[in-house]
Amino acid sequence: MKMRINLLTLVFVFCSFSLSSQENAEDVLRFSMDTKWTDQVDEESPWNNYPRPQMKREDWTNLNGLWEYAIRPVRQEQPAEFDGEILVPFPVESALSKVKKLVNEDNYLWYRTTFETEDLNQEEKLHLNFGAVDWEAVVYLNGKVVGGHKGGYTPFSLDLTPFLKKGKQELIVRVWDPTDLGTQARGKQVKDPKGIWYTPVTGIWQTVWLEKTSKDYISLVKNTPDIDNNNLDVEVSTSSLSEDMKLKVEVLKDGEKIALNEQNLSPASKSAGFEIAIPDPVLWTPENPFLYDLVISLETLEGKTVDKVESYFGMRKISLGIGPTGYTRIMLNNKPLFQFGLLDQGWWPDGLYTAPTEEAMMYDVEMTKKMGFNMLRKHVKVEPARFYYNCDKMGMLVWQDMPNGNYFRDLRIQAWEEKDAVRPFDSSIQFETELKEMMDQFHSFPSIVVWVPFNEGWGQYDTERVTKWVSAYDTSRLIDSPSGWTDRGVGDLIDTHLYPGPGMEMPEEDRASVLGEFGGLGLTVDGHMWWDKKNWGYLTYSDKEEYLDRFESLIKDLIGLKSFGLSGAIYTQTTDVEGEVNGLITYDREVVKIKPEKTRELFAPLYKEPEKYKTVVADSEQDSNNWMIAYNVNEDWYKGDGNTNSWKTARAPFSTYDNYFLPEGTSWDKNEDLYLIKEFTIDEIPESMILRYYLDKSSMEVYLNGKLLTKEKHEGGRKRHYRNQLIENASDYLKKGKNTIAISVKGEPEERSFDLGIYTGGVKENMEFLNTSISKNNEK
């Protein structure tokens, strides 16, 4: 009887677990949405353009299409029978895969297909190439293990030649993916999607293809332009060569050969480097994304071509330099260029990680450019190589993240933590292996101008070491490490994340300042929502006019930051994604929330030359300064009529707690509202002014000369940075000579902080600058 009870208990537990898993799967995957490209997917041969445009060969076979699939427990061997068909290269959880099932860490996802190939001679090889498989793949051909790969975002290639047989070949791929368990790079996929976290992605999600080569072949090409010396550096990797050979590199401009370089290679050689002069180079820019062609040939000494690939390059330079206002700025081709873009997640309601077609994938980039942006930040995801190829042709700058994750567990660090996470040795080796693979495989795309090894505190470890390695390994790009959150003083950029913002940290001698994420304004659009659960944005609106007004004010606020030396900014985000509704385009790509002609008009001043800012009233980050403060006041206190005899003088900033992010200031009684008054003098009245303030878990009312200037409240992430706000009609409030600013600050939470300064700035065409009586030492 006791055994019977235990057995029934086990059955009950198993059934409960199965039902729970089933209910979880049904909840996670019950949502669906088509795009206008969903029905355009070619099931016979989806994604049928050559997948590797930087190293193109003519002889290739697309293996995308319907394969067999099975989901089995990890303890089981290869399945004898399969569950049905799956459309490769769409992840198994997606609707376009025709499966739409969860796998989880307890199961393997098995794929099976067959193909036929001609008999190879002794001088030929057959390669199997994968664009990306998430996360761990083991590949079998005709029952034997060919090889494998760990990492969900980078291409890999396997030599099938020793495993081929006569006639039909059986190809099986086994995939294991722990989703958000473990410390592997995984981006934004989680088991329980909500907020900024999305549906799991498992398995093959980029093109699979066959390619025939000689036994001696080219395996990698890395092109690095040098515009200062009118050169192109070309690094070519090969298989271990079997005999003496010649490697030839030809440069073509508009189809005409303009340069040729070649060198002899000895047996067992695996690499060669070329420095090729480019006469009168046409520089690659967003306005003129000119591309040169390359033809790279591996030949015998007698001149017989053994292997040949086509490549291309753009002559461009990304660097730091001193801008016209004296600040460290990002330079393109040795000239300052403000880089303004979108945080681009690259998710699709029908295909998840995989866009239904290449046209669909590039629609987002086309709209980004049409709206007036010149850059996108590819956020914790790596796209197929054809994405960057099209960005190269379109002139779209790309900041490329290394996917990470590890947000919820031990490897996440908080913004105020002074020590990085301690990553296990095997995990750090895997992360750095994938990071190097990404940098190698995508090195030659001129559109990629910034590498982002870490985002915020997600899995951030050994920041200084990893950043210095990335910088040394690729000297042709800038390094943003980390983007936001936990700055360690390394890399080329000091990056602020501020929602809704905007705000920034000041540039440094050897680092430019960027706003790596801001905005995040959500607008719900009926009929274009992913699910019936809570939809989310950093600030969410249902009224479109209110949304448009706030968006316009954000951009105007951003323009003033150029005077403080801001080099770039990234608005969150391109499209809605699942429960996130803060995209400029709905998730189904049917509705563009703000007309491109409107955004182009708003953005135009961002690309103009800035004026240097001037200080009217300093905040405490800029200069140590005092205010008159009180906790109890009369009703006319803000008029500044001299009734401040009982007020005390105190140094800014003001905080009810020891705020890690602020300079040392004055302790604010946490049980009281705070009132402040300061007098200042100006000689000329500006057309506009900029409030720079820190408002943590509080609300404020600001008065100038007795008139209410603005009311603001804590919104989103102001915990770490100051926000900048443009006041356009300054003459309505200011007067020549003596002025009085009065501020009330209120809040219920015990931990509250406040600081504020007034400045002038903008771009040259639309701003006049005041002369103040403040000493030149206060001008920045």
Beta strands, then each sheet from edge to edge (+ up, - down):
strand 1: 60-62
strand 2: 65-73
strand 3: 84-88
strand 4: 107-116
strand 5: 124-130
strand 6: 133-134
strand 7: 136-141
strand 8: 144-150
strand 9: 156-159
strand 10: 168-176
strand 11: 203-204
strand 12: 208-214
strand 13: 218-226
strand 14: 231-238
strand 15: 245-253
strand 16: 256-265
strand 17: 271-277
strand 18: 292-300
strand 19: 305-313
strand 20: 318-322
strand 21: 328-332
strand 22: 335-336
strand 23: 339-344
strand 24: 375-378
strand 25: 397-401
strand 26: 448-452
strand 27: 478-479
strand 28: 493-498
strand 29: 512-519
strand 30: 521-523
strand 31: 539-541
strand 32: 566-572
strand 33: 610-617
strand 34: 626-630
strand 35: 648-651
strand 36: 654-655
strand 37: 666-667
strand 38: 674-682
strand 39: 689-696
strand 40: 699-704
strand 41: 707-713
strand 42: 723-727
strand 43: 737-746
strand 44: 753-763
sheet 1: 1+ 12- 5+ 9-
sheet 2: 3+ 2- 4+ 10- 7+ 8-
sheet 3: 6+ 11-
sheet 4: 13+ 14- 17+
sheet 5: 16+ 15- 18+ 19-
sheet 6: 20+ 21- 22+
sheet 7: 27+ 26+ 25+ 24+ 23+ 32+ 29+ 28+
sheet 8: 30+ 31+
sheet 9: 33+ 44- 36+ 37+
sheet 10: 33+ 44- 39+ 42-
sheet 11: 35+ 34- 38+ 43- 40+ 41-
end
